[in-house]
Amino acid sequence: MLVLPALIFPLVLVLALQKLYQIPKQLWRAELHFCPQRRGWWVMVCGVAYLALLGCTLRLGFVLVRAGWASDEPLSAFLAVLGWVAAYPCVYVGAAWAFYHGLKPRPGVVG
């Protein structure tokens, strides 16, 4: 029962870390731009999605470190980690949806 989430979580974490690194870099280099239709809306949606993904990633890391080193009760630490691990793919999918619809590559940019 825990095999599928245990296999999916590392993949989602790596994909999220890649997005957290690549999106600001590509926006800075002007390789990406916000969708021109309702641009202000997509800037807000993508900003909130990025901050949610970043916050959830940092919180998950904090919970994992605290459960590994500073936990007196292993069961309560496991339940706290399990909740964040279960929620993380949902946050990632929501952020990926926002990035897919809100960010577009510049014409002529390959990759």
Long-range contacts (C-beta under 8 A, 24 or more apart in sequence): 5-85, 5-86, 8-89, 9-85, 9-88, 9-89, 12-88, 12-89, 12-92, 13-57, 13-60, 13-88, 15-92, 15-96, 16-53, 16-57, 16-88, 16-92, 16-95, 17-57, 19-53, 19-95, 19-96, 19-99, 20-50, 20-53, 20-54, 20-57, 23-50, 23-99, 23-103, 27-103, 30-106, 31-105, 31-106, 31-109, 31-111, 32-103, 32-104, 32-105, 32-106, 33-103, 33-104, 33-105, 33-106, 34-102, 34-103, 34-104, 35-101, 35-102, 35-103, 35-104, 36-104, 42-101, 42-102, 42-103, 43-102, 45-98, 45-102, 46-98, 46-99, 46-102, 46-103, 48-98, 49-94, 49-95, 49-97, 49-98, 49-99, 49-102, 50-95, 50-99, 52-91, 52-94, 52-95, 53-91, 53-92, 53-95, 56-84, 56-87, 56-88, 56-91, 57-88, 59-84, 60-84, 60-85, 60-88
